[in-house]
Amino acid sequence: MKPVVSALNAWSCIVISIFAIVLLSIIGSLFKSNSHTMMGSTEDPEDGKAVAGAVFGAVAVYAAFLIFCGSQALLHMRERRRGAIQLS
């Protein structure tokens, strides 16, 4: 099987996905617990659990990106070990 994206794009996607998963998980847990920092203003949403559900949905999307990009990076590593010529 051949990779769909370049190695640089795959590794960049991995780093961005991990960063997004960590940050969005923290934000989602703060909304889920109705933390005062997220729910304390009059302009903030009323239902923190609904917002947390949407944020955790975004975490699931980034997890799917992480799985896809991780598989692409593994394919690139496997090709490089076999001695394939890489065109940039």
Secondary structure, 3 states (H helix, E strand, C coil): CCCCCCHHHHHHHHHHHHHHHHHHHHHHHHHHCCCHHHHCCCCCCCCHHHHHHHHHHHHHHHHHHHHHHHHHHHHHHHHHHCCCCCCC
